Amino acid sequence: MMSYPKAIGPYSAYTVAGDLVFISGQLPLDPETMEFAGKDIKTQTHQSLNNIKAILKELGLGMDCVIKTTVLLSDISDFAQMNEVYSSFFSYPYPARSAFAVRDLPKGAKVEIEVIASRK
């Protein structure tokens, strides 16, 4: 059993190019059920970041290796609550980040997070 969700389309969960790891946008899917971990933004953010953490762990890396994140929200008013959970996964120096609202996310998710990590 994978510790992170399998891709729901024709893409890889991650790819490695030299010292960089590109992790595809992670939806808040529970890897065992492939269903959302919850309906609220905090639970969904936590699950998306746990999925990222699991991918990094498989590669022998930790969250401290993340150098850039992109956070997509279905509702920008969820930003503060997402940020509260997000900040519990990272410490100073924080990765660079872009965060913005989009019209819709796959499967009706509230959040999707992608990252770039460095293996150095």
Jmol script that loads the backbone (N, CA, C; Angstrom):
load data "model"
ATOM      1  N   MET A   1       0.849  -1.186   0.000  1.00  0.00           N
ATOM      2  CA  MET A   1       0.000   0.000   0.000  1.00  0.00           C
ATOM      3  C   MET A   1       0.888   1.241   0.000  1.00  0.00           C
ATOM      4  N   MET A   2       0.589   2.151  -0.886  1.00  0.00           N
ATOM      5  CA  MET A   2       1.343   3.403  -0.949  1.00  0.00           C
ATOM      6  C   MET A   2       0.964   4.286   0.237  1.00  0.00           C
ATOM      7  N   SER A   3       1.920   5.070   0.688  1.00  0.00           N
ATOM      8  CA  SER A   3       1.648   5.977   1.807  1.00  0.00           C
ATOM      9  C   SER A   3       1.182   7.346   1.321  1.00  0.00           C
ATOM     10  N   TYR A   4       1.008   7.475   0.015  1.00  0.00           N
ATOM     11  CA  TYR A   4       0.451   8.688  -0.579  1.00  0.00           C
ATOM     12  C   TYR A   4      -0.468   8.260  -1.719  1.00  0.00           C
ATOM     13  N   PRO A   5      -1.418   9.105  -2.109  1.00  0.00           N
ATOM     14  CA  PRO A   5      -2.385   8.701  -3.136  1.00  0.00           C
ATOM     15  C   PRO A   5      -1.741   8.504  -4.506  1.00  0.00           C
ATOM     16  N   LYS A   6      -2.251   7.523  -5.222  1.00  0.00           N
ATOM     17  CA  LYS A   6      -1.806   7.346  -6.603  1.00  0.00           C
ATOM     18  C   LYS A   6      -2.353   8.511  -7.429  1.00  0.00           C
ATOM     19  N   ALA A   7      -1.688   8.811  -8.509  1.00  0.00           N
ATOM     20  CA  ALA A   7      -2.125   9.900  -9.389  1.00  0.00           C
ATOM     21  C   ALA A   7      -3.517   9.585  -9.940  1.00  0.00           C
ATOM     22  N   ILE A   8      -4.343  10.616 -10.076  1.00  0.00           N
ATOM     23  CA  ILE A   8      -5.705  10.414 -10.589  1.00  0.00           C
ATOM     24  C   ILE A   8      -5.803  10.752 -12.075  1.00  0.00           C
ATOM     25  N   GLY A   9      -4.663  10.903 -12.722  1.00  0.00           N
ATOM     26  CA  GLY A   9      -4.623  11.218 -14.146  1.00  0.00           C
ATOM     27  C   GLY A   9      -3.304  10.767 -14.736  1.00  0.00           C
ATOM     28  N   PRO A  10      -3.048  11.155 -15.980  1.00  0.00           N
ATOM     29  CA  PRO A  10      -1.820  10.741 -16.658  1.00  0.00           C
ATOM     30  C   PRO A  10      -0.613  11.596 -16.257  1.00  0.00           C
ATOM     31  N   TYR A  11      -0.200  11.476 -15.012  1.00  0.00           N
ATOM     32  CA  TYR A  11       0.963  12.205 -14.506  1.00  0.00           C
ATOM     33  C   TYR A  11       1.574  11.409 -13.363  1.00  0.00           C
ATOM     34  N   SER A  12       2.802  11.729 -13.025  1.00  0.00           N
ATOM     35  CA  SER A  12       3.496  11.088 -11.911  1.00  0.00           C
ATOM     36  C   SER A  12       3.282  11.892 -10.640  1.00  0.00           C
ATOM     37  N   ALA A  13       3.290  11.217  -9.512  1.00  0.00           N
ATOM     38  CA  ALA A  13       3.182  11.910  -8.227  1.00  0.00           C
ATOM     39  C   ALA A  13       4.378  12.834  -8.037  1.00  0.00           C
ATOM     40  N   TYR A  14       5.524  12.416  -8.572  1.00  0.00           N
ATOM     41  CA  TYR A  14       6.726  13.251  -8.505  1.00  0.00           C
ATOM     42  C   TYR A  14       7.679  12.846  -9.616  1.00  0.00           C
ATOM     43  N   THR A  15       8.613  13.725  -9.890  1.00  0.00           N
ATOM     44  CA  THR A  15       9.695  13.425 -10.813  1.00  0.00           C
ATOM     45  C   THR A  15      10.956  14.075 -10.272  1.00  0.00           C
ATOM     46  N   VAL A  16      12.084  13.449 -10.559  1.00  0.00           N
ATOM     47  CA  VAL A  16      13.372  13.949 -10.088  1.00  0.00           C
ATOM     48  C   VAL A  16      14.174  14.409 -11.291  1.00  0.00           C
ATOM     49  N   ALA A  17      14.746  15.603 -11.184  1.00  0.00           N
ATOM     50  CA  ALA A  17      15.613  16.150 -12.231  1.00  0.00           C
ATOM     51  C   ALA A  17      16.866  16.688 -11.537  1.00  0.00           C
ATOM     52  N   GLY A  18      17.944  15.940 -11.625  1.00  0.00           N
ATOM     53  CA  GLY A  18      19.165  16.353 -10.933  1.00  0.00           C
ATOM     54  C   GLY A  18      18.931  16.350  -9.435  1.00  0.00           C
ATOM     55  N   ASP A  19      19.210  17.470  -8.798  1.00  0.00           N
ATOM     56  CA  ASP A  19      19.025  17.593  -7.351  1.00  0.00           C
ATOM     57  C   ASP A  19      17.639  18.103  -6.972  1.00  0.00           C
ATOM     58  N   LEU A  20      16.774  18.308  -7.963  1.00  0.00           N
ATOM     59  CA  LEU A  20      15.438  18.836  -7.681  1.00  0.00           C
ATOM     60  C   LEU A  20      14.374  17.744  -7.762  1.00  0.00           C
ATOM     61  N   VAL A  21      13.408  17.832  -6.867  1.00  0.00           N
ATOM     62  CA  VAL A  21      12.255  16.938  -6.862  1.00  0.00           C
ATOM     63  C   VAL A  21      11.020  17.800  -7.086  1.00  0.00           C
ATOM     64  N   PHE A  22      10.258  17.470  -8.105  1.00  0.00           N
ATOM     65  CA  PHE A  22       9.028  18.185  -8.426  1.00  0.00           C
ATOM     66  C   PHE A  22       7.855  17.282  -8.033  1.00  0.00           C
ATOM     67  N   ILE A  23       7.097  17.719  -7.036  1.00  0.00           N
ATOM     68  CA  ILE A  23       5.949  16.937  -6.575  1.00  0.00           C
ATOM     69  C   ILE A  23       4.681  17.560  -7.147  1.00  0.00           C
ATOM     70  N   SER A  24       3.943  16.738  -7.875  1.00  0.00           N
ATOM     71  CA  SER A  24       2.687  17.201  -8.472  1.00  0.00           C
ATOM     72  C   SER A  24       1.722  17.646  -7.387  1.00  0.00           C
ATOM     73  N   GLY A  25       0.785  18.495  -7.781  1.00  0.00           N
ATOM     74  CA  GLY A  25      -0.211  18.982  -6.841  1.00  0.00           C
ATOM     75  C   GLY A  25      -0.879  17.839  -6.094  1.00  0.00           C
ATOM     76  N   GLN A  26      -0.845  17.925  -4.784  1.00  0.00           N
ATOM     77  CA  GLN A  26      -1.438  16.887  -3.940  1.00  0.00           C
ATOM     78  C   GLN A  26      -2.792  17.341  -3.427  1.00  0.00           C
ATOM     79  N   LEU A  27      -3.793  16.576  -3.807  1.00  0.00           N
ATOM     80  CA  LEU A  27      -5.136  16.791  -3.288  1.00  0.00           C
ATOM     81  C   LEU A  27      -5.212  16.163  -1.898  1.00  0.00           C
ATOM     82  N   PRO A  28      -6.223  16.507  -1.126  1.00  0.00           N
ATOM     83  CA  PRO A  28      -6.341  15.980   0.233  1.00  0.00           C
ATOM     84  C   PRO A  28      -6.939  14.575   0.277  1.00  0.00           C
ATOM     85  N   LEU A  29      -6.412  13.684  -0.553  1.00  0.00           N
ATOM     86  CA  LEU A  29      -6.938  12.328  -0.641  1.00  0.00           C
ATOM     87  C   LEU A  29      -6.244  11.402   0.347  1.00  0.00           C
ATOM     88  N   ASP A  30      -7.041  10.633   1.070  1.00  0.00           N
ATOM     89  CA  ASP A  30      -6.506   9.590   1.934  1.00  0.00           C
ATOM     90  C   ASP A  30      -5.989   8.485   1.010  1.00  0.00           C
ATOM     91  N   PRO A  31      -4.717   8.079   1.140  1.00  0.00           N
ATOM     92  CA  PRO A  31      -4.165   7.096   0.210  1.00  0.00           C
ATOM     93  C   PRO A  31      -4.830   5.723   0.285  1.00  0.00           C
ATOM     94  N   GLU A  32      -5.450   5.394   1.403  1.00  0.00           N
ATOM     95  CA  GLU A  32      -6.099   4.088   1.536  1.00  0.00           C
ATOM     96  C   GLU A  32      -7.467   4.052   0.879  1.00  0.00           C
ATOM     97  N   THR A  33      -8.210   5.144   0.988  1.00  0.00           N
ATOM     98  CA  THR A  33      -9.584   5.157   0.471  1.00  0.00           C
ATOM     99  C   THR A  33      -9.731   5.935  -0.832  1.00  0.00           C
ATOM    100  N   MET A  34      -8.742   6.793  -1.128  1.00  0.00           N
ATOM    101  CA  MET A  34      -8.795   7.702  -2.273  1.00  0.00           C
ATOM    102  C   MET A  34     -10.003   8.636  -2.184  1.00  0.00           C
ATOM    103  N   GLU A  35     -10.452   8.888  -0.970  1.00  0.00           N
ATOM    104  CA  GLU A  35     -11.514   9.856  -0.685  1.00  0.00           C
ATOM    105  C   GLU A  35     -10.903  10.999   0.112  1.00  0.00           C
ATOM    106  N   PHE A  36     -11.582  12.146   0.130  1.00  0.00           N
ATOM    107  CA  PHE A  36     -11.088  13.267   0.921  1.00  0.00           C
ATOM    108  C   PHE A  36     -11.005  12.883   2.392  1.00  0.00           C
ATOM    109  N   ALA A  37      -9.951  13.366   3.036  1.00  0.00           N
ATOM    110  CA  ALA A  37      -9.755  13.103   4.461  1.00  0.00           C
ATOM    111  C   ALA A  37     -10.812  13.822   5.296  1.00  0.00           C
ATOM    112  N   GLY A  38     -11.380  14.885   4.793  1.00  0.00           N
ATOM    113  CA  GLY A  38     -12.402  15.656   5.497  1.00  0.00           C
ATOM    114  C   GLY A  38     -12.971  16.705   4.571  1.00  0.00           C
ATOM    115  N   LYS A  39     -13.933  17.462   5.066  1.00  0.00           N
ATOM    116  CA  LYS A  39     -14.577  18.478   4.233  1.00  0.00           C
ATOM    117  C   LYS A  39     -14.098  19.885   4.528  1.00  0.00           C
ATOM    118  N   ASP A  40     -13.460  20.088   5.692  1.00  0.00           N
ATOM    119  CA  ASP A  40     -13.032  21.441   6.052  1.00  0.00           C
ATOM    120  C   ASP A  40     -11.606  21.715   5.559  1.00  0.00           C
ATOM    121  N   ILE A  41     -11.271  22.978   5.421  1.00  0.00           N
ATOM    122  CA  ILE A  41      -9.987  23.381   4.852  1.00  0.00           C
ATOM    123  C   ILE A  41      -8.808  22.926   5.706  1.00  0.00           C
ATOM    124  N   LYS A  42      -8.948  22.955   7.019  1.00  0.00           N
ATOM    125  CA  LYS A  42      -7.830  22.542   7.880  1.00  0.00           C
ATOM    126  C   LYS A  42      -7.502  21.062   7.698  1.00  0.00           C
ATOM    127  N   THR A  43      -8.510  20.222   7.712  1.00  0.00           N
ATOM    128  CA  THR A  43      -8.290  18.787   7.534  1.00  0.00           C
ATOM    129  C   THR A  43      -7.735  18.502   6.148  1.00  0.00           C
ATOM    130  N   GLN A  44      -8.268  19.178   5.134  1.00  0.00           N
ATOM    131  CA  GLN A  44      -7.789  18.951   3.770  1.00  0.00           C
ATOM    132  C   GLN A  44      -6.347  19.429   3.602  1.00  0.00           C
ATOM    133  N   THR A  45      -6.002  20.569   4.175  1.00  0.00           N
ATOM    134  CA  THR A  45      -4.625  21.064   4.084  1.00  0.00           C
ATOM    135  C   THR A  45      -3.676  20.089   4.768  1.00  0.00           C
ATOM    136  N   HIS A  46      -4.056  19.622   5.931  1.00  0.00           N
ATOM    137  CA  HIS A  46      -3.242  18.661   6.677  1.00  0.00           C
ATOM    138  C   HIS A  46      -2.988  17.413   5.837  1.00  0.00           C
ATOM    139  N   GLN A  47      -4.026  16.886   5.185  1.00  0.00           N
ATOM    140  CA  GLN A  47      -3.869  15.678   4.380  1.00  0.00           C
ATOM    141  C   GLN A  47      -2.984  15.925   3.166  1.00  0.00           C
ATOM    142  N   SER A  48      -3.187  17.042   2.473  1.00  0.00           N
ATOM    143  CA  SER A  48      -2.345  17.352   1.311  1.00  0.00           C
ATOM    144  C   SER A  48      -0.878  17.410   1.717  1.00  0.00           C
ATOM    145  N   LEU A  49      -0.595  18.056   2.845  1.00  0.00           N
ATOM    146  CA  LEU A  49       0.788  18.168   3.308  1.00  0.00           C
ATOM    147  C   LEU A  49       1.325  16.832   3.811  1.00  0.00           C
ATOM    148  N   ASN A  50       0.495  16.007   4.414  1.00  0.00           N
ATOM    149  CA  ASN A  50       0.940  14.667   4.804  1.00  0.00           C
ATOM    150  C   ASN A  50       1.279  13.825   3.583  1.00  0.00           C
ATOM    151  N   ASN A  51       0.521  13.996   2.500  1.00  0.00           N
ATOM    152  CA  ASN A  51       0.831  13.282   1.262  1.00  0.00           C
ATOM    153  C   ASN A  51       2.191  13.710   0.729  1.00  0.00           C
ATOM    154  N   ILE A  52       2.470  15.006   0.775  1.00  0.00           N
ATOM    155  CA  ILE A  52       3.769  15.523   0.337  1.00  0.00           C
ATOM    156  C   ILE A  52       4.874  14.968   1.228  1.00  0.00           C
ATOM    157  N   LYS A  53       4.636  14.975   2.507  1.00  0.00           N
ATOM    158  CA  LYS A  53       5.614  14.459   3.477  1.00  0.00           C
ATOM    159  C   LYS A  53       5.929  12.987   3.189  1.00  0.00           C
ATOM    160  N   ALA A  54       4.914  12.197   2.840  1.00  0.00           N
ATOM    161  CA  ALA A  54       5.101  10.776   2.538  1.00  0.00           C
ATOM    162  C   ALA A  54       5.937  10.578   1.276  1.00  0.00           C
ATOM    163  N   ILE A  55       5.700  11.394   0.265  1.00  0.00           N
ATOM    164  CA  ILE A  55       6.502  11.304  -0.960  1.00  0.00           C
ATOM    165  C   ILE A  55       7.951  11.638  -0.650  1.00  0.00           C
ATOM    166  N   LEU A  56       8.164  12.719   0.079  1.00  0.00           N
ATOM    167  CA  LEU A  56       9.529  13.103   0.445  1.00  0.00           C
ATOM    168  C   LEU A  56      10.208  12.004   1.257  1.00  0.00           C
ATOM    169  N   LYS A  57       9.479  11.404   2.182  1.00  0.00           N
ATOM    170  CA  LYS A  57      10.041  10.333   3.008  1.00  0.00           C
ATOM    171  C   LYS A  57      10.482   9.160   2.145  1.00  0.00           C
ATOM    172  N   GLU A  58       9.676   8.813   1.143  1.00  0.00           N
ATOM    173  CA  GLU A  58      10.030   7.724   0.231  1.00  0.00           C
ATOM    174  C   GLU A  58      11.371   8.000  -0.454  1.00  0.00           C
ATOM    175  N   LEU A  59      11.665   9.271  -0.656  1.00  0.00           N
ATOM    176  CA  LEU A  59      12.910   9.681  -1.311  1.00  0.00           C
ATOM    177  C   LEU A  59      14.029   9.957  -0.308  1.00  0.00           C
ATOM    178  N   GLY A  60      13.771   9.702   0.963  1.00  0.00           N
ATOM    179  CA  GLY A  60      14.776   9.947   1.990  1.00  0.00           C
ATOM    180  C   GLY A  60      14.927  11.414   2.347  1.00  0.00           C
ATOM    181  N   LEU A  61      13.881  12.200   2.101  1.00  0.00           N
ATOM    182  CA  LEU A  61      13.918  13.641   2.353  1.00  0.00           C
ATOM    183  C   LEU A  61      12.863  14.026   3.382  1.00  0.00           C
ATOM    184  N   GLY A  62      12.978  15.242   3.899  1.00  0.00           N
ATOM    185  CA  GLY A  62      12.002  15.762   4.840  1.00  0.00           C
ATOM    186  C   GLY A  62      11.425  17.070   4.346  1.00  0.00           C
ATOM    187  N   MET A  63      10.505  17.605   5.096  1.00  0.00           N
ATOM    188  CA  MET A  63       9.866  18.871   4.727  1.00  0.00           C
ATOM    189  C   MET A  63      10.870  20.018   4.693  1.00  0.00           C
ATOM    190  N   ASP A  64      11.980  19.883   5.399  1.00  0.00           N
ATOM    191  CA  ASP A  64      13.009  20.925   5.386  1.00  0.00           C
ATOM    192  C   ASP A  64      13.728  21.013   4.044  1.00  0.00           C
ATOM    193  N   CYS A  65      13.496  20.047   3.162  1.00  0.00           N
ATOM    194  CA  CYS A  65      14.095  20.061   1.822  1.00  0.00           C
ATOM    195  C   CYS A  65      13.242  20.835   0.817  1.00  0.00           C
ATOM    196  N   VAL A  66      12.030  21.209   1.212  1.00  0.00           N
ATOM    197  CA  VAL A  66      11.122  21.939   0.317  1.00  0.00           C
ATOM    198  C   VAL A  66      11.632  23.368   0.142  1.00  0.00           C
ATOM    199  N   ILE A  67      11.782  23.782  -1.125  1.00  0.00           N
ATOM    200  CA  ILE A  67      12.279  25.132  -1.404  1.00  0.00           C
ATOM    201  C   ILE A  67      11.209  26.042  -2.006  1.00  0.00           C
ATOM    202  N   LYS A  68      10.109  25.457  -2.523  1.00  0.00           N
ATOM    203  CA  LYS A  68       9.051  26.267  -3.147  1.00  0.00           C
ATOM    204  C   LYS A  68       7.743  25.505  -3.068  1.00  0.00           C
ATOM    205  N   THR A  69       6.678  26.203  -2.709  1.00  0.00           N
ATOM    206  CA  THR A  69       5.346  25.605  -2.719  1.00  0.00           C
ATOM    207  C   THR A  69       4.399  26.478  -3.529  1.00  0.00           C
ATOM    208  N   THR A  70       3.406  25.832  -4.089  1.00  0.00           N
ATOM    209  CA  THR A  70       2.301  26.537  -4.725  1.00  0.00           C
ATOM    210  C   THR A  70       1.024  25.978  -4.119  1.00  0.00           C
ATOM    211  N   VAL A  71       0.223  26.860  -3.550  1.00  0.00           N
ATOM    212  CA  VAL A  71      -1.020  26.466  -2.888  1.00  0.00           C
ATOM    213  C   VAL A  71      -2.189  27.007  -3.700  1.00  0.00           C
ATOM    214  N   LEU A  72      -3.059  26.115  -4.114  1.00  0.00           N
ATOM    215  CA  LEU A  72      -4.266  26.488  -4.846  1.00  0.00           C
ATOM    216  C   LEU A  72      -5.457  26.299  -3.916  1.00  0.00           C
ATOM    217  N   LEU A  73      -6.270  27.323  -3.798  1.00  0.00           N
ATOM    218  CA  LEU A  73      -7.451  27.288  -2.941  1.00  0.00           C
ATOM    219  C   LEU A  73      -8.705  27.484  -3.783  1.00  0.00           C
ATOM    220  N   SER A  74      -9.764  26.768  -3.453  1.00  0.00           N
ATOM    221  CA  SER A  74     -11.022  26.983  -4.168  1.00  0.00           C
ATOM    222  C   SER A  74     -11.754  28.210  -3.634  1.00  0.00           C
ATOM    223  N   ASP A  75     -11.336  28.699  -2.462  1.00  0.00           N
ATOM    224  CA  ASP A  75     -11.954  29.879  -1.849  1.00  0.00           C
ATOM    225  C   ASP A  75     -10.878  30.641  -1.076  1.00  0.00           C
ATOM    226  N   ILE A  76     -10.540  31.840  -1.515  1.00  0.00           N
ATOM    227  CA  ILE A  76      -9.457  32.608  -0.892  1.00  0.00           C
ATOM    228  C   ILE A  76      -9.761  32.943   0.568  1.00  0.00           C
ATOM    229  N   SER A  77     -11.025  32.918   0.956  1.00  0.00           N
ATOM    230  CA  SER A  77     -11.349  33.186   2.363  1.00  0.00           C
ATOM    231  C   SER A  77     -10.858  32.057   3.282  1.00  0.00           C
ATOM    232  N   ASP A  78     -10.441  30.937   2.709  1.00  0.00           N
ATOM    233  CA  ASP A  78      -9.857  29.837   3.489  1.00  0.00           C
ATOM    234  C   ASP A  78      -8.365  30.043   3.760  1.00  0.00           C
ATOM    235  N   PHE A  79      -7.797  31.136   3.244  1.00  0.00           N
ATOM    236  CA  PHE A  79      -6.347  31.339   3.330  1.00  0.00           C
ATOM    237  C   PHE A  79      -5.820  31.287   4.765  1.00  0.00           C
ATOM    238  N   ALA A  80      -6.438  32.003   5.687  1.00  0.00           N
ATOM    239  CA  ALA A  80      -5.925  32.069   7.065  1.00  0.00           C
ATOM    240  C   ALA A  80      -5.925  30.692   7.732  1.00  0.00           C
ATOM    241  N   GLN A  81      -6.992  29.934   7.548  1.00  0.00           N
ATOM    242  CA  GLN A  81      -7.053  28.599   8.147  1.00  0.00           C
ATOM    243  C   GLN A  81      -6.059  27.647   7.494  1.00  0.00           C
ATOM    244  N   MET A  82      -5.909  27.740   6.173  1.00  0.00           N
ATOM    245  CA  MET A  82      -4.908  26.933   5.488  1.00  0.00           C
ATOM    246  C   MET A  82      -3.530  27.283   6.021  1.00  0.00           C
ATOM    247  N   ASN A  83      -3.261  28.580   6.159  1.00  0.00           N
ATOM    248  CA  ASN A  83      -1.952  29.055   6.593  1.00  0.00           C
ATOM    249  C   ASN A  83      -1.616  28.567   8.004  1.00  0.00           C
ATOM    250  N   GLU A  84      -2.621  28.469   8.844  1.00  0.00           N
ATOM    251  CA  GLU A  84      -2.416  27.974  10.211  1.00  0.00           C
ATOM    252  C   GLU A  84      -1.871  26.544  10.193  1.00  0.00           C
ATOM    253  N   VAL A  85      -2.471  25.688   9.378  1.00  0.00           N
ATOM    254  CA  VAL A  85      -2.006  24.304   9.263  1.00  0.00           C
ATOM    255  C   VAL A  85      -0.666  24.263   8.540  1.00  0.00           C
ATOM    256  N   TYR A  86      -0.562  24.987   7.448  1.00  0.00           N
ATOM    257  CA  TYR A  86       0.667  25.028   6.643  1.00  0.00           C
ATOM    258  C   TYR A  86       1.867  25.369   7.516  1.00  0.00           C
ATOM    259  N   SER A  87       1.721  26.368   8.377  1.00  0.00           N
ATOM    260  CA  SER A  87       2.849  26.825   9.193  1.00  0.00           C
ATOM    261  C   SER A  87       3.320  25.760  10.177  1.00  0.00           C
ATOM    262  N   SER A  88       2.481  24.787  10.494  1.00  0.00           N
ATOM    263  CA  SER A  88       2.893  23.723  11.412  1.00  0.00           C
ATOM    264  C   SER A  88       3.778  22.674  10.738  1.00  0.00           C
ATOM    265  N   PHE A  89       3.859  22.694   9.416  1.00  0.00           N
ATOM    266  CA  PHE A  89       4.673  21.733   8.672  1.00  0.00           C
ATOM    267  C   PHE A  89       6.051  22.275   8.301  1.00  0.00           C
ATOM    268  N   PHE A  90       6.239  23.576   8.425  1.00  0.00           N
ATOM    269  CA  PHE A  90       7.495  24.197   8.005  1.00  0.00           C
ATOM    270  C   PHE A  90       8.068  25.047   9.126  1.00  0.00           C
ATOM    271  N   SER A  91       9.377  25.261   9.061  1.00  0.00           N
ATOM    272  CA  SER A  91      10.026  26.149  10.020  1.00  0.00           C
ATOM    273  C   SER A  91      10.994  27.050   9.256  1.00  0.00           C
ATOM    274  N   TYR A  92      11.475  28.046   9.947  1.00  0.00           N
ATOM    275  CA  TYR A  92      12.390  29.018   9.347  1.00  0.00           C
ATOM    276  C   TYR A  92      13.700  28.339   8.966  1.00  0.00           C
ATOM    277  N   PRO A  93      14.263  28.618   7.808  1.00  0.00           N
ATOM    278  CA  PRO A  93      13.765  29.511   6.761  1.00  0.00           C
ATOM    279  C   PRO A  93      12.674  28.812   5.943  1.00  0.00           C
ATOM    280  N   TYR A  94      11.549  29.476   5.824  1.00  0.00           N
ATOM    281  CA  TYR A  94      10.404  28.911   5.130  1.00  0.00           C
ATOM    282  C   TYR A  94      10.663  28.831   3.632  1.00  0.00           C
ATOM    283  N   PRO A  95      10.012  27.862   2.964  1.00  0.00           N
ATOM    284  CA  PRO A  95      10.147  27.823   1.508  1.00  0.00           C
ATOM    285  C   PRO A  95       9.446  29.020   0.864  1.00  0.00           C
ATOM    286  N   ALA A  96       9.891  29.376  -0.326  1.00  0.00           N
ATOM    287  CA  ALA A  96       9.164  30.380  -1.109  1.00  0.00           C
ATOM    288  C   ALA A  96       7.765  29.810  -1.380  1.00  0.00           C
ATOM    289  N   ARG A  97       6.786  30.696  -1.542  1.00  0.00           N
ATOM    290  CA  ARG A  97       5.417  30.208  -1.740  1.00  0.00           C
ATOM    291  C   ARG A  97       4.607  31.168  -2.589  1.00  0.00           C
ATOM    292  N   SER A  98       3.761  30.581  -3.412  1.00  0.00           N
ATOM    293  CA  SER A  98       2.695  31.309  -4.098  1.00  0.00           C
ATOM    294  C   SER A  98       1.394  30.675  -3.637  1.00  0.00           C
ATOM    295  N   ALA A  99       0.381  31.498  -3.406  1.00  0.00           N
ATOM    296  CA  ALA A  99      -0.926  30.977  -3.007  1.00  0.00           C
ATOM    297  C   ALA A  99      -1.996  31.823  -3.674  1.00  0.00           C
ATOM    298  N   PHE A 100      -2.950  31.162  -4.280  1.00  0.00           N
ATOM    299  CA  PHE A 100      -4.015  31.908  -4.941  1.00  0.00           C
ATOM    300  C   PHE A 100      -5.260  31.056  -5.074  1.00  0.00           C
ATOM    301  N   ALA A 101      -6.370  31.722  -5.317  1.00  0.00           N
ATOM    302  CA  ALA A 101      -7.647  31.041  -5.508  1.00  0.00           C
ATOM    303  C   ALA A 101      -7.838  30.717  -6.983  1.00  0.00           C
ATOM    304  N   VAL A 102      -8.456  29.591  -7.217  1.00  0.00           N
ATOM    305  CA  VAL A 102      -8.812  29.162  -8.566  1.00  0.00           C
ATOM    306  C   VAL A 102     -10.315  28.894  -8.585  1.00  0.00           C
ATOM    307  N   ARG A 103     -10.855  28.809  -9.756  1.00  0.00           N
ATOM    308  CA  ARG A 103     -12.306  28.621  -9.866  1.00  0.00           C
ATOM    309  C   ARG A 103     -12.755  27.279  -9.289  1.00  0.00           C
ATOM    310  N   ASP A 104     -12.065  26.216  -9.651  1.00  0.00           N
ATOM    311  CA  ASP A 104     -12.401  24.869  -9.184  1.00  0.00           C
ATOM    312  C   ASP A 104     -11.134  24.037  -9.079  1.00  0.00           C
ATOM    313  N   LEU A 105     -11.175  23.026  -8.239  1.00  0.00           N
ATOM    314  CA  LEU A 105     -10.090  22.055  -8.117  1.00  0.00           C
ATOM    315  C   LEU A 105     -10.649  20.669  -8.403  1.00  0.00           C
ATOM    316  N   PRO A 106      -9.805  19.726  -8.824  1.00  0.00           N
ATOM    317  CA  PRO A 106     -10.290  18.384  -9.122  1.00  0.00           C
ATOM    318  C   PRO A 106     -11.069  17.778  -7.953  1.00  0.00           C
ATOM    319  N   LYS A 107     -12.125  17.078  -8.300  1.00  0.00           N
ATOM    320  CA  LYS A 107     -12.974  16.369  -7.337  1.00  0.00           C
ATOM    321  C   LYS A 107     -13.635  17.294  -6.318  1.00  0.00           C
ATOM    322  N   GLY A 108     -13.601  18.607  -6.561  1.00  0.00           N
ATOM    323  CA  GLY A 108     -14.214  19.550  -5.633  1.00  0.00           C
ATOM    324  C   GLY A 108     -13.392  19.822  -4.384  1.00  0.00           C
ATOM    325  N   ALA A 109     -12.087  19.574  -4.457  1.00  0.00           N
ATOM    326  CA  ALA A 109     -11.201  19.812  -3.307  1.00  0.00           C
ATOM    327  C   ALA A 109     -11.190  21.289  -2.930  1.00  0.00           C
ATOM    328  N   LYS A 110     -10.866  21.564  -1.678  1.00  0.00           N
ATOM    329  CA  LYS A 110     -10.712  22.940  -1.209  1.00  0.00           C
ATOM    330  C   LYS A 110      -9.281  23.427  -1.383  1.00  0.00           C
ATOM    331  N   VAL A 111      -8.309  22.495  -1.477  1.00  0.00           N
ATOM    332  CA  VAL A 111      -6.902  22.862  -1.561  1.00  0.00           C
ATOM    333  C   VAL A 111      -6.136  21.829  -2.381  1.00  0.00           C
ATOM    334  N   GLU A 112      -5.116  22.302  -3.064  1.00  0.00           N
ATOM    335  CA  GLU A 112      -4.154  21.450  -3.761  1.00  0.00           C
ATOM    336  C   GLU A 112      -2.796  22.115  -3.564  1.00  0.00           C
ATOM    337  N   ILE A 113      -1.791  21.330  -3.227  1.00  0.00           N
ATOM    338  CA  ILE A 113      -0.467  21.889  -2.950  1.00  0.00           C
ATOM    339  C   ILE A 113       0.580  21.120  -3.739  1.00  0.00           C
ATOM    340  N   GLU A 114       1.425  21.867  -4.451  1.00  0.00           N
ATOM    341  CA  GLU A 114       2.558  21.255  -5.145  1.00  0.00           C
ATOM    342  C   GLU A 114       3.837  21.845  -4.578  1.00  0.00           C
ATOM    343  N   VAL A 115       4.924  21.075  -4.671  1.00  0.00           N
ATOM    344  CA  VAL A 115       6.186  21.570  -4.131  1.00  0.00           C
ATOM    345  C   VAL A 115       7.357  21.227  -5.031  1.00  0.00           C
ATOM    346  N   ILE A 116       8.406  21.995  -4.842  1.00  0.00           N
ATOM    347  CA  ILE A 116       9.719  21.691  -5.397  1.00  0.00           C
ATOM    348  C   ILE A 116      10.630  21.521  -4.192  1.00  0.00           C
ATOM    349  N   ALA A 117      11.384  20.433  -4.178  1.00  0.00           N
ATOM    350  CA  ALA A 117      12.316  20.169  -3.083  1.00  0.00           C
ATOM    351  C   ALA A 117      13.713  19.982  -3.661  1.00  0.00           C
ATOM    352  N   SER A 118      14.696  20.187  -2.815  1.00  0.00           N
ATOM    353  CA  SER A 118      16.092  20.010  -3.209  1.00  0.00           C
ATOM    354  C   SER A 118      16.678  18.823  -2.461  1.00  0.00           C
ATOM    355  N   ARG A 119      17.414  17.978  -3.184  1.00  0.00           N
ATOM    356  CA  ARG A 119      18.052  16.823  -2.552  1.00  0.00           C
ATOM    357  C   ARG A 119      19.409  17.188  -1.961  1.00  0.00           C
ATOM    358  N   LYS A 120      19.799  18.448  -2.036  1.00  0.00           N
ATOM    359  CA  LYS A 120      21.072  18.895  -1.448  1.00  0.00           C
ATOM    360  C   LYS A 120      20.845  19.513  -0.106  1.00  0.00           C
TER     361      LYS A 120
END
end "model"
wireframe off; spacefill off
backbone 0.3
color backbone group
